[in-house]
């Protein structure tokens, strides 16, 4: 269970909407990967395989190392003129790049 991360109602609705268009047994995966100009970036993908180190909540998967970096975070879905996207508010973030895609811990 992913009780260490808060999901807004809009994020859960959007995840469910996206999953409904995928084959049965598909999960929404959230991960933290190395990259970007600040060191780390969030990665949102679909996966049909649950790994041994995954935490699962309904149809959402997060691997253990990503979960450690995301503890206390809130996942939201925003709809703006420049586009729609998932946004993560992470209290562990020390800085982020100008475009808001990457961050450092």
C-alpha positions as CSV (number, residue, x, y, z in Angstrom):
1,X,0.0,0.0,0.0
2,X,1.2,3.5,-0.8
3,X,0.1,5.3,2.3
4,X,3.3,7.5,2.3
5,X,2.0,9.5,-0.8
6,X,-1.2,11.6,-1.0
7,X,-3.2,11.5,-4.2
8,X,-5.6,14.3,-5.0
9,X,-9.1,13.4,-6.2
10,X,-8.2,14.8,-9.6
11,X,-5.1,12.7,-9.9
12,X,-7.0,9.5,-9.0
13,X,-9.7,10.3,-11.4
14,X,-7.2,10.9,-14.2
15,X,-5.2,7.8,-13.4
16,X,-8.4,5.7,-13.5
17,X,-9.5,7.3,-16.8
18,X,-6.1,6.5,-18.4
19,X,-6.0,3.0,-17.1
20,X,-9.6,2.3,-18.4
21,X,-8.2,2.8,-21.9
22,X,-5.5,0.1,-21.4
23,X,-5.7,-3.7,-21.4
24,X,-6.8,-5.4,-18.2
25,X,-4.0,-5.8,-15.7
26,X,-2.3,-2.5,-16.6
27,X,-1.0,-0.3,-13.8
28,X,0.1,3.3,-13.6
29,X,3.7,3.5,-12.4
30,X,5.3,6.5,-10.7
31,X,9.1,6.5,-10.5
32,X,11.9,8.8,-9.7
33,X,14.8,8.5,-12.2
34,X,18.1,10.2,-12.6
35,X,18.2,12.9,-15.2
36,X,17.2,16.4,-16.0
37,X,19.3,19.5,-15.3
38,X,18.8,19.2,-11.5
39,X,19.6,15.5,-11.0
40,X,16.2,13.7,-10.7
41,X,12.9,13.7,-12.6
42,X,9.5,12.1,-12.2
43,X,8.5,9.3,-14.6
44,X,4.9,8.3,-15.3
45,X,4.4,5.1,-17.3
46,X,2.1,2.1,-17.7
47,X,3.2,-1.4,-16.6
48,X,1.6,-4.8,-16.6
49,X,4.2,-6.4,-14.2
50,X,4.4,-6.0,-10.5
51,X,8.0,-6.3,-9.3
52,X,9.0,-7.7,-5.9
53,X,10.1,-4.2,-4.6
54,X,6.9,-2.5,-5.7
55,X,4.3,-0.9,-3.4
56,X,0.8,-1.1,-4.8
57,X,-2.3,0.9,-4.1
58,X,-5.3,0.0,-6.3
59,X,-3.9,0.5,-9.9
60,X,-0.8,2.5,-8.9
61,X,2.7,1.1,-8.5
62,X,5.8,2.8,-7.0
63,X,9.2,1.0,-6.6
64,X,10.9,1.1,-3.2
65,X,13.7,3.5,-4.0
66,X,11.2,5.9,-5.6
67,X,8.9,5.6,-2.7
68,X,11.7,6.6,-0.3
69,X,12.2,9.8,-2.3
70,X,8.4,10.4,-2.5
71,X,7.4,10.0,1.1
72,X,5.2,12.9,2.2
73,X,4.5,14.0,-1.4
74,X,1.2,14.9,-2.9
75,X,0.4,13.9,-6.5
76,X,-2.1,16.1,-8.3
77,X,-3.4,16.5,-11.9
78,X,-3.5,20.0,-13.3
79,X,-5.2,21.4,-16.4
80,X,-3.7,24.6,-17.6
81,X,-3.6,26.5,-20.8
82,X,-0.1,25.3,-21.5
83,X,-1.2,21.6,-21.1
84,X,-2.4,19.0,-18.6
85,X,0.0,17.2,-16.4
86,X,0.6,15.3,-13.2
87,X,2.4,17.5,-10.6
88,X,4.2,16.2,-7.5
89,X,4.7,18.4,-4.5
90,X,7.6,16.9,-2.7
91,X,8.7,18.3,0.7
92,X,12.1,16.7,0.2
93,X,12.9,18.7,-2.9
94,X,15.7,21.2,-2.2
95,X,15.6,22.9,-5.7
96,X,14.2,22.5,-9.2
97,X,15.1,23.6,-12.6
98,X,13.5,26.6,-14.4
99,X,11.1,24.4,-16.4
100,X,10.0,22.5,-13.4
101,X,10.7,19.0,-14.8
102,X,13.7,18.1,-12.7
103,X,14.7,18.5,-9.1
104,X,17.4,17.8,-6.5
105,X,17.1,16.3,-3.0
